């Protein structure tokens, strides 16, 4: 049976954020922080000076290099890279005095602070203020007010919501630091999502946060990444077929992140197809043919240039048992 572990590791090297790009994104984040501080120094000297805390996939190290997209801007075709970076803006209040302003006020302040930083105006979303850069990457600025131990997110529709992104990063990093293969798995899953959405622009899979939680909750460790990936997918599918939900493990604990997701049928179908391809790829004895099966799910970035056009039969009996008979335990 074909062993594509090294090809997966090579794929991880392709999709993982490079040090140069990470540094560039951090520079963008630092420039925005500087601009926001300057705004409060000049325009709101009597208000609380905000603090900042990076969050999301940059902090958990599961951010990936997206597939370049070609778009037209003013009749000119341009290639963009849709990197998403989150940087929390925190207003720390006095524990003995409620200094909190309205949600609309905080959103307007941050919007005003970053307006003009890029060619396009910021986008004032319900959950954050988004700054879009010319090369396609964006930085989301969710706004929090912290008076007690747990911050509250300034949500323009739902109001103040208890939310602790640092607790989530700590939760995931504790799992991934114990087994770094988990980080690779989440990158593979996000790269699959990226390719499927790139191939069909009308498609929208669950968020990277949802995929990260599902991966962490159902991770199956194995010495080979291809087998670990397939087995984890089987466990995820079994859980979603039993109960299509993904609950947040940290504040707000129990929130179903799939509650408002409308693409269930398409996602389940694509997930089942991915699992079917994974089984065929692992059962395939020809190394190159196995790679080509994976490539159909991940795109050309999953390179077959180092795949050998030859049969692999070593340890096939033991692996065939694993591939064909694994049944996830589900509690009904």
Buried (B, 14 or more C-beta within 10 A) or exposed (E): BBBBBEBBEBBBEBBBBEEEBBEBBBEBBEBBBEBBBEBBEEEBEEBBEBBBBBBBBBBBBBBBBBBEEEEEEEEEEEEBBBBBBBBBBBBBBEEEEEEBBEBEEBBBBBBBBBBEBBEEEBEBBEBBBBBBBEEBBBBBBBBBBBBEEBBBBBBBEEEBBEBBBBBBBEBBBEBBEEEEBBBBBBBBBBBBBBBBBBEEEEBBBBBBBBBBBBBBBBBBEBEBBBBBBBBBBBBBBBBBEEEBBBBBBBBEEEBEBBEEBEBEEBBBEBBEEBBEBBBBBBBBEBBBBBBBBBBEBBBEBBBBEEBEEEBBEEEBEEBEEBBEEBEBEEEE
